[in-house]
Amino acid sequence: MQKEESGKSNAKFLDLRVIGMNSTNRKHWKSLVAFAVMAACSFSLASAQETNNRKPEQAPATPTVINLWPGVAPGSEQWKQPETALGSGPMQRIVNVRTPTLTAYLPDPAKATGTAVIIAPGGGFVFLGSEKNVAEWLAARGIAAFDLKYRTAQLEGKTEAELNQAGGARFGAQIQNHALIFEDGKPGIADGIQAIKVLREHAQEFGISPDRIVFMGFSAGGMITEYTAVNPDVSARPNYAAPIYGAPFPVPPIPKDVPPFFMEMAQDDNLAGPQIVAFYDALKAAGYKPELHIYEHGGHGWGMRKQGTTSDHWLEEFYWWLEANGLTKPSK
């Protein structure tokens, strides 16, 4: 796929703008931004809990890293801040992402199903984590998993303290200007679309079927999932979509031929929950039948850490949904 062609399709898609947002949407958007601030502060603790609470899977061979764009990603040619990792190990988060990639976790060929899952982590489009544990869990079950590192808002700063402060200021700016979170998300959405194109183009190399691509995203990554699924370019949509406690801000128009949706949220998610329901309702009103799981407890951003709630089993339920759609066995 040539860079110019990709740019055209993305430009068409990204014409979706924040218009006609009512007071309810503005309130929910402010709530999401407020969560992002808290998430930035608690990311390290959650990651550590996640590592301790889940039984490690058998790791596949050394993962392959794929650059999504030839050269500089379109729209970030003038970005100057270096990509920086804050923290280390399972507590690491990245800021100033400007080189988007996919990290491939491929299954044992003897177990391979031909299904691929693109995984977009959360972080409010300011900080970015990793869903390596989810990817390894899926790969151990024969599903090729691709951890998406997408572009984030550019922050000024040289030290970790300065970058954390700049991240907090960015969230504050989003509160003052509600359209900014969508603007910050545009590069990540474009990267999500490009990831689908890259996997389809190189499906044979990765041992996957081009018509069995699932897009899964968490929180802000869930918003990327939803916008890729309603991309006007049907050829660049995923075949299945699974936003996990992720909501689109604003709810986009629902086109024809939207892929099947699997959605999960907790009833006590007062941050993104109402907007998730609004998106679900929009899909229903357009004639689709999305699957939505609403857990009694779980909050927002639970990931793979155990909380003693039914939301602890979200990944198994996602797998059962894949199974119900014939995606856990090789296609005939």
C-alpha positions in Angstrom: 0.0 0.0 0.0 1.5 3.3 -1.1 1.8 6.1 1.5 -0.2 8.5 -0.7 -3.1 6.0 -1.0 -3.2 5.4 2.7 -3.2 9.1 3.3 -6.2 9.6 1.1 -8.4 7.0 2.9 -7.3 8.3 6.3 -8.1 11.8 5.4 -11.6 10.8 4.3 -12.1 8.9 7.5 -10.8 11.6 9.8 -13.2 14.2 8.4 -15.5 12.9 11.2 -15.5 15.9 13.6 -16.8 16.8 17.0 -20.0 18.5 15.9 -23.4 18.6 17.4 -22.1 17.5 20.8 -24.8 18.0 23.4 -24.4 18.7 27.1 -24.6 15.0 28.0 -21.8 14.1 25.7 -19.7 17.0 27.1 -20.3 15.8 30.6 -19.2 12.2 29.7 -16.2 13.5 27.9 -15.1 15.5 30.9 -15.5 12.3 33.0 -13.3 10.3 30.6 -10.6 13.0 30.7 -10.8 12.9 34.5 -10.3 9.2 34.4 -7.3 9.6 32.1 -5.7 11.8 34.7 -6.2 9.2 37.4 -5.1 6.4 35.0 -1.8 8.2 34.4 -1.2 8.2 38.1 -2.3 4.6 38.8 -1.0 2.9 35.6 2.1 1.5 37.3 0.2 0.0 40.2 -2.4 -1.6 38.0 0.3 -3.1 35.8 2.1 -4.5 38.7 -1.1 -6.1 40.0 -1.9 -7.4 36.6 1.5 -9.2 36.5 1.0 -10.7 40.0 -2.6 -11.8 39.6 -2.6 -13.7 36.3 -0.8 -17.0 35.7 1.9 -16.4 33.1 1.2 -17.9 29.7 3.8 -19.8 27.7 5.5 -17.0 25.8 5.8 -17.4 22.1 9.1 -17.0 20.2 10.7 -13.5 20.3 8.0 -11.1 19.0 8.4 -9.5 15.6 8.0 -5.7 15.5 6.5 -4.2 12.3 6.6 -0.6 11.4 3.2 0.6 10.2 4.3 3.3 7.8 7.1 3.6 5.3 9.2 6.4 6.8 7.5 9.0 8.9 3.8 8.5 9.7 1.7 11.0 7.8 0.8 14.0 9.9 3.7 13.8 12.3 6.5 15.0 10.0 7.1 18.0 12.2 7.0 16.2 15.6 10.3 16.8 17.4 9.9 15.3 20.9 11.7 11.9 21.3 9.7 8.8 22.2 10.3 8.2 25.9 9.7 5.3 28.3 8.6 6.2 31.8 9.2 3.6 34.4 10.4 0.0 33.6 9.2 -3.5 33.3 5.4 -4.1 33.7 5.1 -0.6 35.1 6.4 1.0 32.0 4.4 3.5 29.9 5.4 5.4 26.8 4.9 9.1 25.9 5.5 11.0 22.7 5.0 7.9 20.5 5.7 9.0 16.9 6.8 5.7 15.3 3.7 3.4 15.4 4.3 -0.3 15.3 2.7 -3.7 15.7 4.4 -6.3 17.9 3.5 -9.7 16.7 2.9 -12.6 19.1 2.5 -15.6 16.9 1.1 -19.0 18.0 2.8 -22.3 17.6 2.0 -23.2 13.9 0.5 -26.5 15.1 -2.1 -24.5 17.1 -2.6 -21.6 14.7 -6.2 -20.8 13.9 -5.7 -18.2 11.2 -7.4 -15.6 13.4 -5.6 -12.3 14.3 -6.4 -9.9 17.1 -5.0 -6.3 17.0 -4.8 -5.0 20.5 -4.8 -1.3 21.2 -3.9 -0.3 24.8 -5.3 2.7 26.7 -3.8 5.8 28.1 -6.0 8.7 27.1 -4.0 9.3 23.9 -1.2 10.8 26.2 0.4 7.9 27.9 0.6 4.4 26.3 0.9 1.1 28.0 1.1 -2.4 26.6 -1.2 -5.4 26.6 1.6 -8.0 26.3 -0.1 -10.3 28.8 -3.3 -10.3 26.7 -1.3 -11.0 23.5 0.5 -13.9 25.1 -2.7 -15.4 26.5 -4.3 -15.3 23.0 -1.2 -16.7 21.2 -1.1 -19.6 23.6 -4.6 -20.5 22.3 -3.6 -20.4 18.6 -4.6 -16.8 17.9 -2.1 -14.4 16.4 -2.0 -11.3 18.5 -0.6 -7.9 17.5 0.1 -5.3 20.2 -0.5 -1.8 18.6 1.8 1.0 19.6 0.0 4.1 18.2 0.9 7.7 18.2 0.1 9.9 21.2 -0.1 13.6 21.9 3.3 15.3 21.9 4.5 16.5 25.4 7.2 19.0 26.1 9.8 17.9 28.7 13.1 16.1 29.3 12.8 14.5 32.7 10.1 12.0 33.9 8.7 14.6 36.2 8.5 17.2 33.4 6.7 14.7 31.1 4.3 13.7 33.8 3.5 17.3 34.5 3.0 18.0 30.8 0.7 15.0 30.5 -1.4 16.3 33.4 -1.5 19.7 31.6 -2.6 18.0 28.4 -5.5 16.4 30.2 -6.4 19.7 31.7 -6.4 21.2 28.2 -8.8 18.5 27.1 -11.2 19.5 29.9 -11.1 23.1 28.7 -11.4 22.1 25.0 -13.5 19.0 24.6 -12.6 18.7 20.9 -8.9 18.2 21.8 -9.3 14.5 22.9 -10.6 13.7 19.5 -7.8 15.7 17.9 -5.3 13.8 20.1 -6.9 10.5 19.0 -6.8 11.2 15.3 -3.2 9.9 14.7 -4.0 6.8 16.8 -7.1 6.1 14.8 -5.1 6.5 11.5 -2.5 4.0 12.9 -5.3 1.6 13.7 -6.6 1.7 10.2 -3.1 1.3 8.8 -2.6 -1.7 11.1 -5.5 -3.4 9.5 -4.2 -2.7 6.0 -0.7 -4.0 6.9 -2.1 -7.2 8.3 -4.3 -7.8 5.3 -1.5 -7.1 2.9 0.9 -9.5 4.8 -1.6 -12.0 6.0 0.1 -15.0 4.3 3.4 -14.1 6.0 1.8 -14.1 9.4 -0.3 -17.2 8.8 -3.6 -15.4 9.3 -6.7 -15.1 7.2 -7.4 -11.6 5.9 -11.1 -12.0 6.7 -10.5 -13.0 10.3 -9.0 -9.8 11.7 -10.4 -8.8 15.1 -9.7 -5.3 16.5 -9.7 -5.1 20.4 -9.0 -1.9 22.3 -9.0 -0.8 25.9 -10.3 2.6 27.0 -8.8 5.1 24.6 -7.8 2.0 22.5 -11.5 1.1 22.5 -12.3 4.4 20.9 -9.8 3.6 18.2 -11.5 0.2 17.8 -14.9 1.8 17.3 -13.7 4.4 14.8 -11.9 1.8 12.7 -15.1 -0.2 12.7 -17.1 2.7 11.2 -14.4 3.7 8.8 -16.0 4.8 5.5 -13.4 2.7 3.7 -15.0 -0.7 4.1 -11.9 -2.5 2.9 -9.9 -1.1 5.9 -12.4 -2.1 8.6 -11.8 -5.0 10.9 -13.9 -8.1 10.5 -14.8 -8.1 14.2 -14.6 -5.4 16.9 -14.1 -5.7 20.6 -13.9 -2.4 22.6 -13.2 -3.1 26.3 -14.5 -0.3 28.6 -13.9 2.0 25.6 -16.2 4.6 24.3 -16.2 6.9 21.3 -16.3 10.6 21.9 -18.4 11.7 20.2 -20.6 8.8 19.0 -19.9 8.6 15.2 -22.5 8.1 12.5 -23.2 4.4 12.0 -22.7 3.3 8.4 -23.7 0.1 6.6 -21.8 -3.2 7.0 -20.5 -2.6 10.5 -18.7 -5.7 11.8 -20.0 -7.7 14.7 -19.3 -6.1 18.1 -18.3 -7.5 21.4 -18.4 -4.9 24.2 -17.6 -5.1 27.9 -18.0 -2.6 30.7 -18.8 -2.5 34.4 -22.0 -1.0 35.8 -20.0 1.1 38.2 -17.9 2.7 35.4 -19.1 6.2 35.8 -16.4 7.5 33.5 -16.9 5.9 30.1 -20.0 3.7 30.9 -22.7 6.1 29.9 -21.1 6.8 26.5 -20.5 3.1 25.9 -24.2 2.5 26.4 -24.9 5.5 24.0 -22.7 3.8 21.3 -24.5 0.5 21.9 -27.8 2.2 21.5 -26.7 3.8 18.3 -25.7 0.4 16.9 -29.0 -1.1 17.9 -30.9 1.8 16.3 -29.0 1.3 13.1 -30.2 -2.3 13.0 -27.2 -4.1 14.4 -27.0 -6.7 17.2 -23.9 -5.9 19.3 -23.1 -8.1 22.3 -22.7 -6.0 25.4 -21.6 -7.5 28.8 -22.3 -5.3 31.8 -20.6 -6.5 35.0 -22.0 -5.4 38.4 -18.6 -4.3 39.6 -15.2 -3.6 38.0 -14.9 0.1 37.6 -12.8 1.3 34.7 -9.4 0.1 33.4 -9.4 -3.3 35.1 -7.2 -5.0 32.5 -6.1 -8.4 33.5 -5.7 -7.8 37.2 -8.0 -9.8 39.6 -10.5 -7.8 41.7 -12.7 -10.6 42.9 -15.5 -9.5 40.6 -17.2 -11.2 37.6 -15.3 -8.8 35.4 -12.2 -10.9 36.2 -13.4 -13.3 33.6 -13.8 -10.8 30.8 -11.0 -12.4 28.7 -12.5 -15.9 28.9 -15.9 -14.4 27.8 -14.2 -12.7 24.9 -12.6 -16.0 23.9 -16.1 -17.7 24.1 -17.4 -15.0 21.7 -14.6 -15.8 19.3 -15.5 -19.4 19.6 -19.2 -18.7 18.9 -18.1 -16.9 15.7 -15.9 -19.9 14.6 -12.6 -18.0 15.2 -10.9 -20.4 17.6 -10.4 -23.2 15.0 -8.8 -23.1 11.6 -11.2 -22.1 8.8 -12.2 -24.9 6.5 
